[in-house]
Amino acid sequence: MLFDWLVVGHVLEVNPAHAVRGPKYSVKKGKTRILDREDARKLIASIEVVKTKTNSEGVESEEPDLVGLRDRALLGVMIYTFARVGAARELRYDADRHRPLSISPANGLTQ
C-alpha cells in the first residue's frame, strides 16, 4: 500500500513490490457441533448420580453414585469453562493457594 501511494503521488515511477504476493489467509472450520444451553442441560441431566441397591433383606436404598457425580462435574466444567478434555482431566485441588480448581492452558502456564 505504501508503494502504491508513492506511485500515485509521483514519488516513484513503478511499484517495486507489485509482483510480491501477500500471505494466504485460510480459516479452518471444524465440524464439531456446539452445544446450546438446552442440549448441555440434557447431557448433564442424563448422567445418573444415584444408584439403587438392595440389601440382603430385600430392602431397597438409594446411595450416591460417585462415578456419575464425577462425570457430571467434569462435563459441567468442560461445558461452562470451554476447557478441553486434557485440561479437565488434569484438575487438581490446591488447598495451599486457596484455589479450589486450577486449569492450566495448553502451554503449561498456570493462570
N, C-alpha and C positions, 0 to 999 in steps of 0.2 A: 504494500500500500504506500509506503514511503516513496519508493522509486516511481510508482505511477504518479504520485503527487508532484514529484520533481520533474517528470516528463511533461506533465500538464502545465507546470509553471515555467517551462522552457529553461530549467536549470541543467537538465540532462537531455541529450538527443534521443537516447534509447534506454529502455529499462533493462539493466544487466541481469535482473533476476526473473525475467519474463519466462524463461524455459524451466525454471525450478518449480517443481510441484510441491504443494503443501502436504502435510501429513494426512493420512486417511483416517477418518473417524468412523468407527463402527460401534453400534450399540447391540449388545447381545441381549436377546430377550429369552428369558427362561420359560420353561413350560410348567413350572411349579405353580399350582393353584394357590392363591392366597385365601386363607380362611376369613370369612366375615364373622361378625360377632355371634350370630346365631349358631353357625357351624362350630365355632370354638366352644360355645356353651354345651352343645350337644355332645361334642367329643369328650369334654371333661366329665359331663354327667354320665356318659356311657361306661365309665370305669367304676366298678363296684368297690366300695370301701368297707362294706360289712359282709361278713360271711356267717352262715347259719351252721351251727354244729349241734349234733345230737349226742348226748352223753349215754352212758351205759343203761340208764333207767328210761331212756326214750324221751327225755325232756329236751326240747329244742331251745337253744340260746344263741343270741347274736353276739359276735365279738368283732372288733375291728380287723380288717384285712390290711396288714402292713404293706404288702406288695402293692395293693390297689392305692393306698394312701401315698406311697412313694411315687407311683406312676402318675397319679393325679397332680401331685406337687411339681414334678418335673415338667409335665406338659403345661401346667399353668405358668411356670417360669419361662418356658420356651415361647409360649404364645404371647404373654404380656410384656416380655422384655426383648423379643426377637433374638434371643440367644440361640446359637447353633447347638446341635446335639453334643458335640465335644465340649463346649463351654459349660453346658448344663450338667454334663457328666462329671466335670471337674469341680463342682461346687463344694466348698468346704466351710464349715462353721469356724469362725475366728473370734473366740471369746476375748483374746488379749487386746484386740484392736477395737472392740465393741462394734464390730460389723458382723451382723448375723450371716450374711452371704456375700461372697465376693466373686465376681465373674471376671475372668481375665480374657482380654481380646486375643485375637489370633497371634499377635506378635509377642505375647507373654507378659506384657506390662500390666500391672495391676492399677485399676482406676480407683 
